[in-house]
Amino acid sequence: MCSFIMLGISTLVTAYLAMVYENAEFMLLVYIQIALFGLAVPMVLIRRLTIRGTIEIPVGISDPGKETLVKLRISNKGPNSVKRMKALVVTENLCTGEKKKKWMFFQKVPKGETSFVCMVTFDGAGNYALRLKKLRIYDFSGLLFGEIRTKSTAQLQVLPQLFDIPVRMSLSVRNFYGEADVYDEHVPGHDNSEIFQVREYRKGDRLQNIHWKLTAKQDDLMVKENSLPKACPVVLFLSFCPKRNKKQRLGVLPFLTAAASISFSIMDAGCPHYVVWYEDATQDIVRVRVDDEESFFELLGSLMRVNWKRPKEQLLERYQEKYRLEPYVWRLLLEEKLELRKESEMLIKLSDKNLEQSLAQLELVL
């Protein structure tokens, strides 16, 4: 309501000058200002009670540099349309804490429900919250206005850009055998807790594998093949513990890009693996299995929502304590300074400014 305060001050000053100089033109201006005030106040108050706004993002996932559809829905239950309105939208990257404000202008808002669409581009990856902070509604003159506070929020995930990394797998990784809840859909194995398929008997099959009940029904020897567990020979640890200053928090974006590129390249090479990090909300480590694109994008969604803080325990020691009975072949560790280690060996120190070029120099031999 600051515009009304300014009008009131202006009216008082004009009235004072009109009385001091006994000027009829100044007094006429005072009457005009009072009339404007008297007409604008009830109009703005009615519009504050009858207008509401919400913000929506139809597609909640986007890529850096890609235009994203943002929709503002305005409900005008007043007696007439609004000729001028502004909306203040605050965009916050929840990963880095960066905030930006943007005013959006509307020339005419008719009665009823109206949707206004705009295209917004996000330069960097992150988990974004778009808040419709307030609506500024004007009177008939377009000079005086009132503000409506809103709490409408929509979220958007801008996924990090993925860079291809060459991956070569050794026989120990390809033939790794261990316990898992996921089984190979194409290759049989030796885990008798899960049946891969039942087929006709072939010469050389073991008698212990004969399915006697099905054999009795079909009058032909039927053999059951056991499943092959798809254990994870590689574990990727993510250790990022930024401090509160802005510069270090901005480092989460290249860190997430590097982690996503490494995980995607390992998955694309046909190697199932775990990705492990510390979650402050649960005060414990989180482990996500990545087998295919679906599980990889689920991993990305989880990483974008992490509130990165320093773990109370060492990440590797906590993992060994929690999963001490689950072996693996290689342990990869991506640290806050973008240093990638395989076991105790330093593979590469990536550059946050030239991340694509740094990743192009990397070859993972697992």
N, C-alpha and C positions, 0 to 999 in steps of 0.2 A: 504493500500500500504506500510505498515511498513516493509514487507519483502524486497521490492525493496530499501528502504532507508538503511536497514542493509547491503544489497549487495553492494550499492554504497559506504558506509563507509568502508566495508571490502576491496573493490577494491582500494580505495584511500590509505588505510593502507598498502596493499600489494605492490602497486606501489611505495610508499615511501621507504619501506624496500628494494625493488629491486634496486632502485637508490642509496640508501645509501650503501648497501653491494655489488652492482653490481653483483647481483645473477641472472643467466639466468632462473633458475627454478621458482623463484618468478615472473619474467617477463612473463613467459609462463602462470603462474596461472592468472596473470592480464588479458592476452588476452582471456583466457577461461572465466573469469568472465564477460568481456565486451561482448563476443559472447553470453553468456547465457542471459545477460541483454537485448541485442538487439533482441534475438529471443522471450524472454518471454513477453516483454512489449506489442507488438502488439497482441500476442495470448491472453493475459489476458484482454486487452482492448476490443477485439472482443467478447470474452465470456461475458464480463460485459454488452455489448449491446444486446446480443442475448439470454441470459438466464434469465428466470423469474421463480418465485416460489410462490405457494399459499399453505395454510394449510386448511384442511377440517376435520370435525368430522361428519361422516355419521349419527350416533345416538347421539343426544344432551342430553341424560339423562343417568345417570349411578348411581351405588351404591358404597359406600366406600369399598375399597379393591378389587373391581371388575376390571378386565382388560378392557380397553376401546380402541377401534380402532381409531387411528389417521392417517390421510392420507396426505402425502406431494406430491403435484403435481408439477413436474418440466417441464418447456417448454424450450427445447434446439433448437433454430433455427440456430445455428452455422453450420459451414461446416463439423465439425467432433465431435466425442463423447468426453466426459470429463472423464478422468481416475480417478480423485479424486475430491471430493467435501465435504464440511461440511455445516450443517445448524444449526443455533442457534435458539432454541425455548425457549421462556420465558413463564412460566406458572404463572399466578397471580390469587390468590383467592380474588375475589372482595369483599367478606364478611369480610375478616380479613386483607387484604392488603399484605399477604405473597407472595413473589416472589421466583421462582426458575428458574435457567438457565440450559439448557441441550444442549450439542452438539450432533448432529446426523451425522454419517459418511456414505458416499456413495462411493463405490469403482469404479463404472462405471455408467455414465449417458449418454445413447445413444442419437442420434438425435431424434427430435420429442417430443411428449408428453409422459411422464413417471410418473407413480404413485408409490411411496414408502410407504409401510404400516408398522406401528409399533404399539405395544401394550403398553399403559401407564396405570399405576395404581395410583389412587388418594386415599390417606389414610383417609382424612376427608371430611365431607360434605361442600358444598359451591357452589357459582356461579363462575366458572373458565373461565378465558380468556386465550387462547393459541395464542401467537403471534409469527409468523415467522419473527424474527427481522432482520436476514441477512443471506446471502449465501456466503460462502468462496470458491472461485474457484481457482484451482491450474493450473500451466502451465504444459508442457509435462514432466518436471523433477520432479514435485511434491514438489519442494522446495519453489518456488515463488508463491504468490497468490494475488488476489484482492478480494474485498468484494462488495456485492450488497445489498443495504438496501431495505427492503420490509416492507409493512404495512399490510400484510395479517393477519386477525384475525378470530378465530373461538371460539365459546362459548360452554360451557358444564355445565350442572347442575348435581352435585353429591348430591343426595337426602339424608337427614339424616336417620339414622337407627331408626326404629319404635319399641317401647317397649309397650307391652300390659299392660293396667291398668284396674283393675276391676271397673265397673260402676254400681251402683244401683240407679234406678230412682223411685222417689216417685209418688204417684197418682197425685199430683199437677203438676208434670212435664209431666206425661203421658197424662193427660186430659187437658193440657193447651190449651186455646182457645184464639186466637187473630187474628188480620188482617195480611194477607200475600199475596204475589203474586204467591205463590206455593201452589198447592192443592193436597190433598191425592188422589192417584189413585185407592185405594181399599175401602175406607170407605166414605159414604156420610156424609154430615153435614147440617148446617143451613145457609150457606152463599148463599143468593138468587142472588148474582151477577154472579155466575158461576154455570152452570148446570152439575151435576155429571153424570146422565143418565136419560133416559125416559123409563118407563116400564109400564106394565099393572096395572090397579087399583087392590089394595088388601084391604080387609076389615080393617078399621081403618085409612086409609089414609085421610088426610084433603082435603076438597073440594078446598081450596085455591091453592093446588098443582096440580090440574088437568090441563093438557095441552089441552085447548079447541080446538085449531086449528087442532092438530094431532088427537084428538078424533073424530072430524067431518069427517076427511078423512078416518079413519079406522073403523068407526062405532063401536068403543069400547073405554071404558074409559082408557085414558092414563095419567099417573102421572109423573111429573118431580121431580127428587130428586136433592136437592142442594148439592153443594160441601162443603168439609171440609178444610178450610185453614190450612196449616202446618206452624203454627207460631213457632218461636224459643224461647223456655223457658230459654235457657242458653246463656249467652254472655261471651266469653273469651277475656279478655283484655291482650295485650302484651305490657309491658313497659320496653324497653331496650334503655338505653342512654349511650353508651360507650364514654369514653374520647379518646384522640388521641393516648395514649400510647399503645404499641403493646399488652401488657398483657391483658388489658381490652377489646381490640378488639377481641382477641382470644376467649373471653367468649361468643361471639355470636353463636358459634357452639353448645355447650351444651344447650344454651338457645333455639335455633331453634329445637334441638332434643327433648327437653322437651315439647315445644309448639306443635310440630307435633304429639308426642305420646299422649298428652292429647286430642287434637282435634280428632285424629283418633279413640281413644277409645270411646269418646262420640258419634261420628258418628256411630261406629260399634255397639254401644248399641241401636241404633235406635232413637237417639235424635238429631233432627236438631238444629243447633246453629250458632251463629255469632262469628267471630273472628275479633277483632278490634285492630288497631295500628295506630301510627302517621306516616304520610308520609311527609318527608321534601320537596319533589319536588313540592307537591301541597299545602303545608302549611296547611294541614287539616288531619282529621282522615280518615282512610279507613276501611270499613266494608265489609267482605266477608261471604257469607252464605255457610255452609257446610251441605249437605244432604246425599251425597253418595261418592263413591270413585272418581268419575270423578270431582266433585266439590272440594274434598279434595286435589287432586293432582294439580288442578288449584290454590288452596290456597298455596300449597308448592312452586309452581313456582313464585307466587307473593312475598312470604316471602323471597325467595332467592335473589330477586332483590332489596330489600329494603335497602336504605341508612339510617341506624339507627342513629337518632340524637334526641336531647332533644326537646320535644314539647314546643311550646311557651305558651300553655295552659295546664291545668290539663286534663289528658286523660278522666277520668270518668266524670268530669264536662262538658267537651266539648261534650261527647256522650249524656249526659242527655239533654243538650241544643239542640242538633241537632235532636235527636229522642225522645223527651219528651213525645210524644203521644203513644209510643210503649212500652208496659209493658213487663216484663220478670220475671222469678221466681228466678233464681240464677245468681249472678255475680261472675265470677272467674277472678282473677288477678294474672298473672305470672310476677314477677318483675325481675329486672336485676340480683339480687343476688340469683336467682332461688328460691325465696320464693313464694309459691302458697297460695293464700288466697281465701276463699269463703265468700263473703261479707266482714265483718271485722274480721272473724275468720282465724287464721293462720293454714293451713292444714299441711304443711310440708316445710322444707328447704332442697332442693335437693343438692347433692354433684356433682360438675362438674367432679371430678375425678372418682367417682363410681356412675355414673348417672343411669346405669341399675339397680344396687342394690337399689338405693334410690327410683326409680319409682316402684320397686317391692314391696316396703313397703306401697305404696299409694293405697287407695281405695276411689273412689269418690262416695259420697252419695248425689245425687241431688234430 
